[in-house]
Amino acid sequence: MKIAISVLEKEMDAMMDARFARCSYFAIVDMQKNECEWIENQGTAACHGGAVLTAQQVVSQGVEALITGFVGPNAMKVLEEGNVKVYRGKGGTVEDEITLYEEGKLEALQAAIQGSTCSFHE
């Protein structure tokens, strides 16, 4: 199983980024191989449609779960169609978030967070 986590930096002690579409990187954790790789978020450069582009990128990685903070309705639709379950992280490190996921302590998001806004000045 692969899990994607929105993160601020490319390291295991990087903190989770609550911004899904505007995060800098994703940590892609392969639970079977006990490996982690980092990919740069391609959606950050997009003026419009960045959230959908980001969601498509996550789906293309073959992940089954995403740990992040907020996901808008358009991105959530893409993730749902790609069979990616979305979980609200607690804002810890990559290792912390994986531990919380394994312990069943993360809230599964069933729908997009309504009313959340993203800003280029976050």
Secondary structure as the mmCIF struct_conf table of DSSP 4:
data_model
#
loop_
_struct_conf.conf_type_id
_struct_conf.id
_struct_conf.beg_label_comp_id
_struct_conf.beg_label_asym_id
_struct_conf.beg_label_seq_id
_struct_conf.end_label_comp_id
_struct_conf.end_label_asym_id
_struct_conf.end_label_seq_id
STRN STRN1 LYS A 2 VAL A 7
BEND BEND1 LEU A 8 GLU A 11
TURN_TY1_P TURN_TY1_P1 MET A 12 ASP A 13
HELX_LH_PP_P HELX_LH_PP_P1 ALA A 14 ALA A 14
STRN STRN2 MET A 15 MET A 16
HELX_LH_PP_P HELX_LH_PP_P2 ASP A 17 ASP A 17
BEND BEND2 ALA A 18 ALA A 18
STRN STRN3 ARG A 19 ARG A 19
BEND BEND3 PHE A 20 PHE A 20
TURN_TY1_P TURN_TY1_P2 ALA A 21 ARG A 22
BEND BEND4 SER A 24 SER A 24
STRN STRN4 TYR A 25 ASP A 30
TURN_TY1_P TURN_TY1_P3 MET A 31 ASN A 34
STRN STRN5 GLU A 35 GLU A 40
HELX_RH_3T_P HELX_RH_3T_P1 GLN A 42 ALA A 45
BEND BEND5 CYS A 47 GLY A 49
HELX_RH_AL_P HELX_RH_AL_P1 GLY A 50 SER A 60
TURN_TY1_P TURN_TY1_P4 GLN A 61 GLY A 62
BEND BEND6 GLU A 64 GLU A 64
STRN STRN6 ALA A 65 THR A 68
BEND BEND7 GLY A 69 GLY A 69
STRN STRN7 PHE A 70 PHE A 70
HELX_RH_AL_P HELX_RH_AL_P2 PRO A 73 GLU A 81
TURN_TY1_P TURN_TY1_P5 GLY A 82 ASN A 83
STRN STRN8 LYS A 85 ARG A 88
BEND BEND8 GLY A 91 GLY A 91
STRN STRN9 THR A 93 THR A 93
HELX_RH_AL_P HELX_RH_AL_P3 VAL A 94 GLU A 102
TURN_TY1_P TURN_TY1_P6 GLU A 103 GLY A 104
BEND BEND9 LEU A 106 LEU A 106
STRN STRN10 GLU A 107 LEU A 109
BEND BEND10 ALA A 111 ALA A 111
HELX_LH_PP_P HELX_LH_PP_P3 ALA A 112 ILE A 113
TURN_TY1_P TURN_TY1_P7 GLN A 114 GLY A 115
TURN_TY1_P TURN_TY1_P8 PHE A 120 HIS A 121
#
